[in-house]
Amino acid sequence: MDHADDLSADLSVFADDYRSARQRFTGAVAVAVGDFDRHAHPTHRGPDGELLFMDVCRIGPRDARRVLVITSGAHGIEGFSGSAVQTAWLRSGIGARLPADCALLLVHAVNPWGFAHEQRVTEEGVDLNRNFVDFERPLPANPGYAALHPALCVEHWVDAEIDAAFAAMDGFRLQHGEQAFSDAFNGGQHEHADGVFYGGTCPQWSNRVFREVLRWH
């Protein structure tokens, strides 16, 4: 059995909730050779009142010319698998096998509120992946999404309304093409807080702290 097989078989790196995932990650950090820092969310807690953190582990020289950044949980609920990978890497002793002049930066739970509450979005209902824009300039418009939005706001999750939403999306594809539909639906938007892939109107806490981490490292 090679090393990759060993890692794939170690299911103990997977957790059932944010608190357990963080315990596994920080436990692995404790036995790894690296620096650790944590950033507590200043205003929001987990579903059981627990503190929420964006945790950071760096392995490798401080003056490394190459830094590989691996994150988990930008889309909160997706953090379970990313956290497991990060924990498995730390447990594997990867720090001893890094190439020369290379460092590894593991940022755990970029969106800890979404991770803890099993939501894709942040505590303000923002899709963090669409929040990294220049808020000092006019926010990017998405007229294609604006056209789709009324059909996508399903008031009652019943078959008839869901079918109507998909019919509207199919109609947009037929009229404008697949690329235009993808840009409209997936590109993010900043006007409809109740809509899909809402990017917000200001930088989220996770955005600000993640940028601080990158500047420091």
N, C-alpha and C positions, 0 to 999 in steps of 0.2 A: 504493500500500500504506500503510494507516494504522499508527499506533503499536501497536495491539493485534495486528495481523498480524505486525509485526516481532517482538514478544515470543513469539508462538505458534510462530514458525518457528525460534527460537533453541534448538535441542535441546542445545546444549553446556552448558546449565545443569543437565541431568540427569546423575547420576553412577551408577557401578556399585557403589559401596560407601561406607560412612560416611566413611572417610578422604578419598576424593576429593570427596565432597559438602562436607565441611568446608573443604577447600582452595578449592573454588569459592566458597563463602560468604565465607570470610575474605579471599580475593582481591578479591571485589567490595566488601567493607567497606573495604578499603585505599584504594580509589579514590573512595569515597563520602564525603560530608561528614557525619560523625557520630562519636559516641563508641562505643568498643568495650570490652567487658569479657569475660572468660572465667572459667569456674568448673570446675576440674579435679575429676574424680571421685576421691575420696581412697583408694578401696580396690580398684577393679576396672579392668581394662584391656580393650582390644579383642581380637579373635581372634588377631591377630599381635603382641600385647603392646603395642599403641600406647596412648597416653594418650587418655582420653575427656573431652570438654568439653561443658558447656552454654554456648554463646556468646551474647552479647547485643550488639546494635547499636541505638543510639538516634540518631534524626535529628530535629532540631527543637529549639526553645528549651526550656531546663530548666524554665522556669516556665509551660509551655503548660498551658492549662486542659483541653485535650482530648488524650488519648494513646490512639492506636490500637495495640493489642497483637496481633501476629500470631506464632503459634508453629508449630513443626514438630516432629514426632517424639515426641509424648506417647505414642502407641502406636508404639514404636520403628521397626518395619519400614515404617510408613506415612510415615516421614520423608523418603523419597526425593522424593516429589512436592512436599511442603511446602517442603523445602530448595530445590528448583528454583524454586519461585515466589518465595521470599525472595531468592534470588540474582538472578533476572531483574529483580525490582523495584529492587534496588540498582544493577544494571548500567544500568537505564533512566534513572538520574538523578532518581529520584522525589523526592529531598530538595529539589530546586530548585522542585518544583511543589506542595509541601504548602500547604494553606490557612493563613492567619494564625492564630496561637495554637493550632497543632496540632503534635503530635509523633508520630513513628512508632517503635514499639519492636518489634524483631524478635528473638525468642528462638529460637535454632537448636538443635535436638536436645535437647528437654526431657528425653528419656529416651535418653541417648547409648549406654548399654549395649545396650538393645534395638535401637537403630538399627544399631550396629556388628555385633551378633550376629544381626541379621535376625530378631528376636523381637518379638512384640507387647508382652511383659511386661518388667518391670524385672529387675535382677540377682537379686532375691529372689522372682521368679515372681509379681509383683503387677501387676495391671492398673491402671496409674497413674490412669486416668480415674475409677476407683472408689475411689481412695485419699484423695480430698479430702473427708474427713469429720472431725468433731470427735472426736478420740481421747480427750479428757478426759471424754467421756460414754459411756454404754453404746453399743456399736456397733449399728447398725440391723440388725434381724433380717429374714430373707427366708424365711419358712416355705414359700413356693411353690417356691423353689429347693431347699430341703431335701428336699422331696418328689420333685423331679426328679433330684436328684444321683445316686442309685444307678444310674439308667438311663443317665445321661450319661457315667459313668466307663467308657468302652469299654476293656476290657482287651486285646482283640485286634482290630485294624482289619480285620475281615473283613465281608463283606456281611451275614451274619446278625446280628451284633452291632450294626452300624450301622443296619440296618433296625429292630431292636428299639428303639434309642434314638429314632429318628424316630417310631416307633409310640407310644412313651411320651409324646413331646411332643404328638403329635396327640390322644392321649387326654386330656391335661391341657387342651388348648384346648377340646375338646368339653365337658368337664365344667365348666370354670371361665370360659371365654370368652377371646377374643383379648387383651384388655387385661390380664387377670390373668396370662396366659402371658407377655406382654411384660414385665410387672413382675417376674415370677419369673426369667425367663431373662436379661433384659438389665439388670436393676436393680442387679446387683452383690451380692456376698455376702462375709462375713468369717469363715466357719466352716470352709470346705473348701479347703485350700491346693491340693489336686489338682483343683479344680473350675473351672468356667467363670466368668470375670469376677471373680476373687478380689481383694478390695480390701485385703487385709493386715490386720495388727493394730497397726500403728504407721506414722507418716509415713515415706515413702520419701525417700532422698537427693534425688531429683528434685523431690519435693513441697516439701521444706524449702527448697531453693535457689531454686526458682521463686517461692515466697512471698517470700523475701528480695529477689529481683529486683523484684517488684511493689512491695514496701514502699519500696525505694530510689527507684524511678521514679514 
